Amino acid sequence: MKTFKPKLFRQQFPLVVNNEGNRLSVNRMPQVESSLPLVYFDNGATTQKPNCVIDSYHSFYHTTNANVHRASHTLSTRATTAFEQARNSIRMFINATSNKEIIWTKGTTESINLIAMSLGRKILKQGDEIILAISEHHANIVPWQLIAEQTGAIIKVVELDATGRVDLSAFELLLNNKTKILCCAHLSNVIAKINPIKELIQKAKSVGAITIIDGAQAVAHFPIDVQVLDCDFYVFSAHKMYGPTGVGVLYGKQALLETMPPYQGGGEMIKQVSFNKPTTFNALPFKFEAGTPNIAGVIAFSKAIEFISTYDAKQICDYEKQLTIYCYQALQNLSASLKNVVNFIVQGLPDIPVISFSLNDHHNHDIATALDSYGIAIRSGHHCAMPLMEYLNISGCLRVSLAAYNTFEEIDYFIDCLKKILTQESDALLVCGNKDDLNEQASAIIIAQFANIKSWDSRHRQIMLLGKQLSRLDKSARNEQTLISGCESLAWLVVQKGKQKTFHFQADSDAKIIRGLLVIVLAAFNNKTAMQINAFDIENYFKTLGLMQHLSPSRGNGVLAIVEEIKKLAQ
């Protein structure tokens, strides 16, 4: 087993390493796009991939590509052998008792859906109860809502204790003989505190409930032994632990899996198909693996497992703990220096390097977009945990999630950039003389302002400064009727029609970046007729500004949603 050395470990990740030399001082604006660094702090969403995983994909399609289990030729035999060896690697990695207990899926989401639709539909009836935690990911809520609607089962929600973990006392109050299923994350993807899983499982079993553990966030950070946990099911995804996307694992106790009907029908999951007699199904694990699987992904995932397993797990855990403490304390120090600007979602150090927080008087999306202009990738929003956000009485938060290839230097750079963003003040040229009057020349002025801006960093600053020009709508005008559907951040739009059949739009958002984008969009459409609005080449306008290619897909879709709403109102 290798001794874990952070610098050598980091060298195995080409996307990270190939961009580390571009890091700039935060006091110097980058002049070209390629000068941006990459500080990847969104590992809770997906991790970067080591060379061995990337090479495995390349090698499979160059040397082995064939379907599995279905042919007698050499390539198929080679592919099948590697595919089943990967299953065995997973079995050993989580200490399952048999390869029959390892089901390949597309990811954690499909694994939970499989259990809900197969087992849930089979065992649940009117009045039965399912217990979920308030902190669950949507993937561990919606499938149970669907199955509850179909079966008449009832979902009970357990709240959190003062530390942000599932409250055992509250759980005991919910638990009764009607409880049939407990489905709980090993730890929340937002709060990152390890739930008392063993105790929850034991208590659930005392009333005969099935236990399902979502390990999507846990499995990347500490060893998992399903026999020690004694859970009935444990699910996780490859892409959150240095493996490829599109591959997941459903571990289930063999006895339970044997009783469950197939989730999907098709090739491989059958034993015999006939129109004249009942169709019979394949043995485990193939009963639940209909169709051609992600063969290259599964084999590449085994390389990720092999890669992780060559290092001392405790040493990696210790290093990640050091990163967590360092980043958490750095945010605390930043907050102290800037009049307590940082609000942690829950108090206390998280158990894995995932830190969620918000900043006073700053919209989460503004901060994430501003950091992106410095090459720093973090997550903002509700993190697929809307019920948790509602429970915490917040609309969303920022999340920094680290991995073992991240460094203390990257944390320093992140903190320096964040401090610069929070303290940076400047003025932009007004689009026109009157802030409330975006006239027909406004789009030309916008284009002129952006003409000499070469980097996304500077372009982003200009958008933020433009946002300062947008007058806020009265709170009464920010309502469900004026809300723009399809925009990632809340945004509102109202319209007035002039005597010359021209339209004047006013808009607003809580996010500064959206307000800046609204200025740009309104400059294109304000004080025009419906015919002029429809004739305006918005795609070329955005292209000239160098806008859409730098916005995230969700942000870009939000801008397009604003455009569509304007065109709709102009009809």
C-alpha positions as CSV (number, residue, x, y, z in Angstrom):
1,M,0.0,0.0,0.0
2,K,1.3,3.4,-1.0
3,T,1.9,6.2,1.5
4,F,-0.4,9.1,0.7
5,K,1.6,12.1,-0.5
6,P,-0.7,15.0,-1.6
7,K,1.5,16.3,-4.4
8,L,2.0,12.9,-6.0
9,F,-1.7,12.1,-5.6
10,R,-2.6,15.4,-7.3
11,Q,-0.3,14.6,-10.2
12,Q,-2.6,11.8,-11.3
13,F,-5.4,14.2,-12.2
14,P,-4.6,15.8,-15.6
15,L,-7.4,18.4,-15.7
16,V,-6.4,19.8,-12.3
17,V,-2.6,19.6,-13.0
18,N,-2.8,21.0,-16.5
19,N,-4.4,24.2,-15.2
20,E,-2.5,24.8,-12.0
21,G,0.3,26.8,-13.6
22,N,-2.1,29.5,-14.8
23,R,-2.9,30.8,-11.3
24,L,-2.6,34.6,-11.0
25,S,-2.3,37.0,-8.2
26,V,-5.7,38.3,-7.4
27,N,-4.4,41.9,-7.7
28,R,-3.8,41.4,-11.4
29,M,-6.7,41.1,-13.9
30,P,-6.2,38.2,-16.4
31,Q,-5.8,39.5,-20.0
32,V,-6.8,36.4,-21.9
33,E,-9.2,33.6,-21.2
34,S,-6.5,30.9,-21.1
35,S,-4.7,32.7,-18.2
36,L,-7.5,31.7,-15.7
37,P,-6.6,29.0,-13.2
38,L,-8.7,26.0,-12.3
39,V,-9.4,25.7,-8.6
40,Y,-12.0,22.9,-8.5
41,F,-14.0,23.1,-5.3
42,D,-17.2,21.3,-6.6
43,N,-16.2,17.7,-5.7
44,G,-19.5,17.1,-4.0
45,A,-21.2,17.3,-7.4
46,T,-18.6,15.2,-9.2
47,T,-14.9,14.6,-8.8
48,Q,-12.1,14.9,-11.4
49,K,-10.8,11.7,-12.9
50,P,-7.3,10.2,-12.5
51,N,-5.2,9.1,-15.5
52,C,-5.9,5.4,-14.9
53,V,-9.7,5.9,-15.3
54,I,-9.3,8.0,-18.4
55,D,-6.8,5.5,-19.9
56,S,-9.2,2.6,-19.1
57,Y,-11.9,4.2,-21.3
58,H,-9.4,4.8,-24.1
59,S,-8.1,1.2,-23.8
60,F,-11.5,-0.5,-23.8
61,Y,-12.7,1.1,-27.0
62,H,-9.3,0.6,-28.7
63,T,-8.7,-3.0,-27.7
64,T,-11.8,-4.7,-26.2
65,N,-15.1,-3.1,-27.4
66,A,-17.8,-5.8,-27.4
67,N,-21.0,-6.5,-25.6
68,V,-21.0,-8.6,-22.4
69,H,-22.6,-12.0,-21.6
70,R,-24.0,-12.4,-25.1
71,A,-21.5,-13.9,-27.5
72,S,-18.9,-16.6,-27.7
73,H,-16.1,-14.7,-29.5
74,T,-12.9,-13.5,-27.9
75,L,-13.7,-9.8,-27.6
76,S,-17.0,-10.5,-25.8
77,T,-15.2,-13.0,-23.4
78,R,-12.6,-10.3,-22.7
79,A,-15.2,-7.6,-22.1
80,T,-17.3,-9.9,-19.9
81,T,-14.3,-11.0,-17.8
82,A,-13.3,-7.4,-17.1
83,F,-16.9,-6.4,-16.5
84,E,-17.5,-9.1,-13.9
85,Q,-14.1,-8.5,-12.3
86,A,-15.2,-5.0,-11.7
87,R,-18.3,-6.3,-9.9
88,N,-16.0,-8.3,-7.7
89,S,-13.9,-5.3,-7.0
90,I,-16.9,-3.4,-5.7
91,R,-18.0,-6.4,-3.6
92,M,-14.6,-6.4,-1.8
93,F,-14.5,-2.6,-1.6
94,I,-17.7,-2.4,0.5
95,N,-17.4,-6.0,2.0
96,A,-20.6,-7.4,0.5
97,T,-21.0,-11.2,0.9
98,S,-21.6,-12.1,-2.8
99,N,-21.3,-10.6,-6.3
100,K,-25.0,-11.3,-6.6
101,E,-25.6,-8.4,-4.2
102,I,-23.9,-5.9,-6.5
103,I,-26.3,-4.4,-9.1
104,W,-25.0,-1.9,-11.7
105,T,-27.1,1.2,-12.3
106,K,-26.6,4.6,-13.8
107,G,-26.1,6.2,-10.4
108,T,-27.4,6.7,-6.9
109,T,-30.6,8.2,-8.3
110,E,-31.5,5.1,-10.4
111,S,-30.5,2.8,-7.5
112,I,-33.1,4.5,-5.3
113,N,-35.7,4.5,-8.0
114,L,-35.1,0.8,-8.6
115,I,-35.7,0.0,-4.9
116,A,-38.7,2.3,-4.6
117,M,-40.4,1.0,-7.8
118,S,-39.5,-2.7,-7.3
119,L,-39.5,-3.3,-3.5
120,G,-41.7,-0.3,-2.5
121,R,-44.4,-1.2,-5.0
122,K,-44.3,-4.8,-3.7
123,I,-44.4,-4.4,0.0
124,L,-46.2,-1.0,0.6
125,K,-49.9,-0.7,1.1
126,Q,-52.4,1.9,2.3
127,G,-51.3,3.5,5.6
128,D,-47.8,2.1,5.7
129,E,-45.1,4.6,6.6
130,I,-41.8,5.6,5.0
131,I,-39.4,7.7,7.1
132,L,-37.1,10.2,5.4
133,A,-34.8,12.9,6.8
134,I,-35.5,16.5,6.2
135,S,-32.0,16.8,4.8
136,E,-32.3,14.3,2.0
137,H,-31.3,14.9,-1.6
138,H,-34.3,15.2,-4.0
139,A,-33.2,11.8,-5.4
140,N,-34.1,10.3,-2.0
141,I,-37.4,12.1,-1.8
142,V,-39.2,12.2,-5.1
143,P,-39.1,8.4,-5.8
144,W,-40.7,7.8,-2.5
145,Q,-43.3,10.5,-3.1
146,L,-44.2,8.8,-6.4
147,I,-44.5,5.3,-4.8
148,A,-46.4,6.7,-1.8
149,E,-49.0,8.2,-4.2
150,Q,-49.3,4.9,-6.0
151,T,-49.6,2.7,-2.9
152,G,-51.3,5.0,-0.3
153,A,-48.2,4.9,1.9
154,I,-47.4,7.9,4.1
155,I,-44.1,9.7,4.3
156,K,-42.9,10.8,7.7
157,V,-40.1,13.3,8.0
158,V,-37.5,13.3,10.8
159,E,-35.8,16.6,11.6
160,L,-32.3,17.4,12.7
161,D,-30.6,17.9,16.0
162,A,-28.6,21.0,17.0
163,T,-25.5,19.7,15.2
164,G,-27.2,19.2,11.9
165,R,-27.5,15.4,12.1
166,V,-30.7,13.3,12.0
167,D,-32.2,13.5,15.5
168,L,-32.4,10.1,17.0
169,S,-35.0,11.1,19.6
170,A,-37.2,12.5,17.0
171,F,-36.7,9.4,14.9
172,E,-37.8,7.2,17.8
173,L,-41.0,9.2,18.1
174,L,-41.9,8.5,14.4
175,L,-41.0,4.9,14.5
176,N,-43.8,2.4,14.9
177,N,-45.2,-0.9,13.6
178,K,-46.5,0.9,10.5
179,T,-42.9,1.9,9.6
180,K,-41.9,-0.2,6.6
181,I,-39.0,1.7,5.1
182,L,-36.2,4.0,6.4
183,C,-34.3,5.7,3.6
184,C,-31.5,8.0,4.9
185,A,-28.3,9.6,3.6
186,H,-25.1,8.5,5.4
187,L,-24.5,12.3,5.4
188,S,-26.1,15.3,3.9
189,N,-24.6,16.7,0.7
190,V,-25.1,20.2,2.2
191,I,-24.5,19.8,6.0
192,A,-21.8,17.1,5.7
193,K,-22.3,15.7,9.2
194,I,-22.3,11.9,9.5
195,N,-25.7,10.7,10.6
196,P,-26.0,8.1,13.4
197,I,-26.5,5.4,10.7
198,K,-25.9,2.3,12.8
199,E,-28.3,3.4,15.5
200,L,-30.9,4.4,12.9
201,I,-30.6,1.0,11.2
202,Q,-30.8,-0.9,14.5
203,K,-33.9,1.0,15.6
204,A,-35.6,0.6,12.2
205,K,-34.9,-3.2,12.3
206,S,-36.6,-3.4,15.7
207,V,-39.9,-2.8,14.0
208,G,-39.1,-4.8,10.9
209,A,-38.5,-1.9,8.6
210,I,-36.3,-2.1,5.5
211,T,-33.2,0.1,5.7
212,I,-31.8,2.0,2.7
213,I,-28.7,4.1,3.0
214,D,-27.7,6.8,0.4
215,G,-23.9,6.7,0.5
216,A,-23.3,9.0,-2.5
217,Q,-21.3,11.6,-0.4
218,A,-19.9,9.2,2.2
219,V,-18.2,6.6,0.0
220,A,-15.6,9.0,-1.4
221,H,-14.4,10.0,2.0
222,F,-14.2,7.0,4.3
223,P,-14.4,3.2,4.1
224,I,-17.8,1.5,4.0
225,D,-18.5,-2.0,5.4
226,V,-22.1,-3.0,4.6
227,Q,-21.9,-6.0,6.8
228,V,-20.8,-3.9,9.8
229,L,-23.6,-1.4,9.1
230,D,-26.1,-4.3,8.6
231,C,-28.2,-2.2,6.2
232,D,-30.5,-3.9,3.7
233,F,-29.4,-1.6,0.9
234,Y,-26.5,0.8,0.3
235,V,-26.3,2.9,-2.9
236,F,-23.7,5.2,-4.4
237,S,-22.3,6.7,-7.6
238,A,-18.9,6.2,-9.3
239,H,-18.5,9.8,-10.4
240,K,-18.3,11.1,-6.8
241,M,-15.3,8.9,-6.1
242,Y,-12.9,9.6,-9.0
243,G,-14.9,7.2,-11.3
244,P,-16.8,7.9,-14.5
245,T,-20.3,9.4,-14.8
246,G,-23.2,7.1,-15.7
247,V,-22.3,4.3,-13.3
248,G,-23.8,3.5,-10.0
249,V,-24.0,0.7,-7.5
250,L,-26.9,-0.8,-5.7
251,Y,-25.9,-3.1,-2.9
252,G,-28.7,-5.2,-1.5
253,K,-28.9,-8.2,0.7
254,Q,-29.4,-11.3,-1.5
255,A,-32.4,-12.6,0.2
256,L,-34.3,-9.3,-0.4
257,L,-33.1,-8.9,-4.0
258,E,-34.4,-12.4,-4.7
259,T,-37.9,-11.4,-3.7
260,M,-38.0,-8.3,-5.7
261,P,-39.6,-8.1,-9.2
262,P,-37.5,-6.7,-12.1
263,Y,-37.3,-2.9,-12.4
264,Q,-37.0,-2.8,-16.2
265,G,-37.6,-5.4,-18.9
266,G,-35.4,-6.2,-21.9
267,G,-32.3,-8.2,-22.8
268,E,-30.1,-9.9,-20.3
269,M,-32.6,-9.8,-17.4
270,I,-34.6,-12.7,-18.8
271,K,-34.2,-16.4,-18.8
272,Q,-37.0,-17.3,-21.2
273,V,-39.4,-15.2,-23.2
274,S,-42.5,-16.6,-24.9
275,F,-45.9,-15.6,-26.1
276,N,-47.2,-19.0,-25.2
277,K,-46.1,-19.4,-21.6
278,P,-45.0,-17.1,-18.8
279,T,-41.7,-15.2,-19.3
280,T,-39.1,-16.1,-16.7
281,F,-36.3,-13.9,-15.4
282,N,-32.6,-14.3,-15.0
283,A,-30.7,-14.9,-11.7
284,L,-29.1,-12.2,-9.7
285,P,-27.6,-9.8,-10.3
286,F,-28.6,-9.9,-14.0
287,K,-32.4,-9.7,-13.2
288,F,-31.9,-6.0,-12.6
289,E,-29.6,-5.2,-15.4
290,A,-31.8,-4.9,-18.5
291,G,-30.1,-3.9,-21.8
292,T,-26.5,-3.2,-22.7
293,P,-24.8,-1.7,-19.6
294,N,-22.2,1.1,-19.5
295,I,-19.4,-1.5,-20.0
296,A,-16.5,0.9,-20.5
297,G,-17.7,3.0,-17.5
298,V,-18.0,0.0,-15.2
299,I,-14.5,-1.2,-16.1
300,A,-13.1,2.3,-15.7
301,F,-14.8,2.4,-12.3
302,S,-12.9,-0.6,-11.2
303,K,-9.7,1.2,-12.0
304,A,-10.9,4.1,-9.8
305,I,-11.5,1.6,-7.0
306,E,-8.1,0.0,-7.6
307,F,-6.5,3.5,-7.6
308,I,-8.1,4.5,-4.3
309,S,-7.3,1.2,-2.7
310,T,-3.6,1.5,-3.3
311,Y,-3.4,4.4,-0.7
312,D,-3.7,4.3,3.0
313,A,-7.4,5.3,3.6
314,K,-6.6,6.8,7.0
315,Q,-3.9,9.0,5.6
316,I,-6.3,10.4,3.0
317,C,-9.0,11.0,5.7
318,D,-6.4,12.8,7.8
319,Y,-5.4,15.0,4.9
320,E,-9.0,15.8,4.0
321,K,-9.6,16.7,7.7
322,Q,-6.7,19.1,7.6
323,L,-8.1,20.7,4.5
324,T,-11.5,21.0,6.1
325,I,-10.2,22.7,9.3
326,Y,-8.0,25.0,7.3
327,C,-10.8,26.2,5.0
328,Y,-13.3,26.4,7.8
329,Q,-11.0,28.5,9.9
330,A,-10.0,30.7,6.9
331,L,-13.7,31.5,6.3
332,Q,-14.1,32.2,10.0
333,N,-11.2,34.6,9.9
334,L,-12.5,36.3,6.8
335,S,-15.9,36.8,8.5
336,A,-14.2,38.3,11.5
337,S,-12.3,40.8,9.4
338,L,-15.4,41.8,7.4
339,K,-17.9,42.3,10.3
340,N,-19.2,38.7,10.4
341,V,-20.1,38.5,6.8
342,V,-20.0,34.6,6.7
343,N,-23.0,32.6,7.9
344,F,-22.4,28.8,8.1
345,I,-25.5,26.7,7.4
346,V,-25.0,24.9,10.7
347,Q,-22.4,25.5,13.4
348,G,-19.4,23.3,13.9
349,L,-16.8,21.7,11.7
350,P,-18.2,19.3,9.1
351,D,-17.2,15.6,9.1
352,I,-16.0,15.7,5.5
353,P,-14.5,18.6,3.5
354,V,-17.9,20.0,2.4
355,I,-18.5,23.5,3.8
356,S,-21.9,25.3,3.2
357,F,-22.4,29.0,4.0
358,S,-23.9,32.2,2.8
359,L,-22.7,35.8,2.8
360,N,-24.6,38.8,4.3
361,D,-26.0,41.1,1.6
362,H,-24.6,39.0,-1.3
363,H,-26.6,36.7,-3.4
364,N,-25.2,33.2,-3.6
365,H,-25.2,33.1,-7.4
366,D,-23.4,36.4,-7.6
367,I,-20.6,35.1,-5.5
368,A,-20.3,31.8,-7.4
369,T,-20.3,33.6,-10.7
370,A,-17.7,36.1,-9.5
371,L,-15.4,33.3,-8.2
372,D,-15.8,31.6,-11.6
373,S,-14.4,34.7,-13.2
374,Y,-11.2,33.9,-11.2
375,G,-11.2,30.3,-12.2
376,I,-12.7,29.0,-9.0
377,A,-15.5,26.4,-9.3
378,I,-17.9,26.2,-6.3
379,R,-21.6,25.3,-6.1
380,S,-24.5,27.7,-5.3
381,G,-28.2,27.2,-5.1
382,H,-30.4,24.7,-3.2
383,H,-28.1,21.7,-4.0
384,C,-31.1,19.5,-4.8
385,A,-32.2,19.8,-1.2
386,M,-35.2,22.3,-1.3
387,P,-36.9,20.8,1.8
388,L,-33.7,21.4,3.8
389,M,-33.4,25.0,2.6
390,E,-37.0,25.6,3.6
391,Y,-36.3,23.9,7.0
392,L,-33.3,26.2,7.5
393,N,-35.3,29.2,6.3
394,I,-32.9,30.1,3.5
395,S,-33.3,30.2,-0.3
396,G,-29.9,28.5,-1.0
397,C,-26.3,28.7,-0.1
398,L,-22.7,28.4,-1.3
399,R,-20.9,25.1,-1.0
400,V,-17.2,24.4,-1.1
401,S,-16.4,20.7,-1.5
402,L,-12.8,19.5,-1.4
403,A,-11.1,16.3,-2.4
404,A,-7.7,14.8,-1.7
405,Y,-6.1,16.5,-4.7
406,N,-6.9,19.9,-3.5
407,T,-4.3,22.0,-1.7
408,F,-3.9,24.6,1.1
409,E,-2.6,27.0,-1.6
410,E,-5.9,26.7,-3.5
411,I,-7.8,27.5,-0.3
412,D,-5.6,30.6,0.2
413,Y,-6.3,31.7,-3.4
414,F,-10.0,31.1,-2.9
415,I,-10.1,33.2,0.3
416,D,-8.1,36.0,-1.3
417,C,-10.4,36.2,-4.3
418,L,-13.5,36.0,-2.1
419,K,-12.1,38.9,0.0
420,K,-11.4,40.9,-3.1
421,I,-15.0,40.3,-4.4
422,L,-16.5,41.4,-1.1
423,T,-14.5,44.5,-0.8
424,Q,-14.3,45.6,-4.5
425,E,-16.2,48.7,-5.3
426,S,-16.1,50.6,-8.7
427,D,-18.3,52.5,-11.0
428,A,-19.4,51.7,-14.6
429,L,-20.4,54.0,-17.3
430,L,-24.1,54.4,-17.4
431,V,-25.9,52.8,-20.3
432,C,-27.7,56.1,-20.7
433,G,-28.1,59.3,-18.9
434,N,-31.2,58.2,-16.9
435,K,-31.0,55.0,-15.0
436,D,-34.7,54.4,-15.5
437,D,-34.7,55.1,-19.2
438,L,-33.0,52.4,-21.4
439,N,-33.5,54.0,-24.8
440,E,-33.1,52.6,-28.3
441,Q,-29.4,53.4,-28.4
442,A,-28.7,51.5,-25.2
443,S,-27.8,48.2,-27.0
444,A,-25.1,50.1,-29.0
445,I,-23.7,51.6,-25.8
446,I,-23.6,48.2,-24.2
447,I,-21.7,46.8,-27.2
448,A,-19.3,49.7,-27.1
449,Q,-18.6,49.1,-23.4
450,F,-17.8,45.4,-24.0
451,A,-15.8,45.9,-27.2
452,N,-12.4,46.2,-25.6
453,I,-13.0,43.6,-22.8
454,K,-11.0,40.5,-23.6
455,S,-11.3,38.3,-20.4
456,W,-14.3,36.8,-18.8
457,D,-13.1,38.2,-15.4
458,S,-13.4,41.7,-16.7
459,R,-16.6,41.0,-18.6
460,H,-18.1,39.6,-15.5
461,R,-17.1,42.7,-13.5
462,Q,-18.8,44.9,-16.1
463,I,-22.0,42.9,-15.9
464,M,-22.0,43.3,-12.1
465,L,-21.4,47.0,-12.4
466,L,-24.3,47.4,-14.9
467,G,-26.5,45.7,-12.4
468,K,-26.1,48.7,-10.1
469,Q,-27.9,50.8,-12.6
470,L,-31.1,48.8,-12.5
471,S,-33.7,50.4,-10.3
472,R,-35.4,47.9,-7.9
473,L,-39.0,47.1,-8.5
474,D,-41.4,47.8,-5.7
475,K,-41.9,44.7,-3.6
476,S,-45.6,44.6,-4.5
477,A,-44.5,44.1,-8.2
478,R,-42.3,41.2,-7.3
479,N,-45.0,38.5,-7.2
480,E,-46.0,35.2,-8.7
481,Q,-47.7,36.9,-11.7
482,T,-44.5,38.8,-12.7
483,L,-42.1,36.0,-11.9
484,I,-40.1,34.8,-14.9
485,S,-40.4,31.0,-15.3
486,G,-37.2,29.1,-16.1
487,C,-34.7,31.6,-14.6
488,E,-32.3,30.0,-12.0
489,S,-32.5,33.0,-9.7
490,L,-35.7,34.7,-8.9
491,A,-36.4,37.4,-11.5
492,W,-39.5,39.5,-12.2
493,L,-40.7,41.4,-15.3
494,V,-43.4,44.0,-15.8
495,V,-44.4,45.8,-19.0
496,Q,-46.0,49.1,-20.0
497,K,-47.2,49.9,-23.5
498,G,-46.7,53.4,-24.8
499,K,-48.8,55.5,-27.1
500,Q,-46.6,54.7,-30.1
501,K,-47.2,51.0,-29.6
502,T,-43.8,50.7,-28.0
503,F,-43.1,48.6,-25.0
504,H,-41.2,49.6,-21.9
505,F,-40.0,46.8,-19.6
506,Q,-38.9,46.9,-16.0
507,A,-37.2,44.0,-14.3
508,D,-35.6,43.0,-11.1
509,S,-33.8,40.1,-9.4
510,D,-32.3,39.5,-6.0
511,A,-29.0,38.4,-7.7
512,K,-26.7,41.2,-8.9
513,I,-25.4,39.1,-11.8
514,I,-29.0,38.7,-13.0
515,R,-29.7,42.4,-12.6
516,G,-26.7,43.1,-14.8
517,L,-27.9,40.6,-17.4
518,L,-31.3,42.2,-17.2
519,V,-29.8,45.6,-18.1
520,I,-28.1,44.0,-21.1
521,V,-31.4,42.3,-22.3
522,L,-33.6,45.4,-21.6
523,A,-31.1,47.5,-23.6
524,A,-32.0,45.3,-26.6
525,F,-35.7,45.5,-26.3
526,N,-36.9,48.6,-24.5
527,N,-38.9,51.2,-26.2
528,K,-39.4,49.1,-29.3
529,T,-42.6,47.9,-31.1
530,A,-43.6,44.2,-31.1
531,M,-42.3,44.0,-34.7
532,Q,-38.9,45.5,-33.7
533,I,-38.6,43.2,-30.7
534,N,-39.2,40.1,-32.8
535,A,-36.8,41.4,-35.5
536,F,-34.0,42.1,-33.1
537,D,-31.1,39.6,-33.6
538,I,-30.6,38.7,-30.0
539,E,-28.3,35.7,-30.7
540,N,-25.9,38.0,-32.6
541,Y,-26.1,40.6,-29.9
542,F,-25.1,38.1,-27.2
543,K,-22.4,36.7,-29.5
544,T,-20.9,40.2,-30.0
545,L,-20.9,40.7,-26.2
546,G,-19.1,37.4,-25.7
547,L,-21.8,36.5,-23.2
548,M,-23.5,33.1,-23.7
549,Q,-20.4,30.9,-24.1
550,H,-19.2,31.9,-20.6
551,L,-22.5,31.5,-18.7
552,S,-23.4,28.2,-17.1
553,P,-26.1,26.2,-18.9
554,S,-28.6,27.1,-16.2
555,R,-27.7,30.8,-16.3
556,G,-27.8,30.8,-20.1
557,N,-31.2,29.2,-20.1
558,G,-32.3,31.8,-17.6
559,V,-31.3,34.6,-19.9
560,L,-33.1,33.0,-22.8
561,A,-36.2,32.6,-20.5
562,I,-36.1,36.3,-19.9
563,V,-35.9,37.0,-23.7
564,E,-38.9,34.6,-24.3
565,E,-40.9,36.3,-21.6
566,I,-40.3,39.7,-23.2
567,K,-41.4,38.5,-26.6
568,K,-44.4,36.9,-25.1
569,L,-45.5,40.1,-23.3
570,A,-44.9,42.1,-26.5
571,Q,-47.5,40.1,-28.4
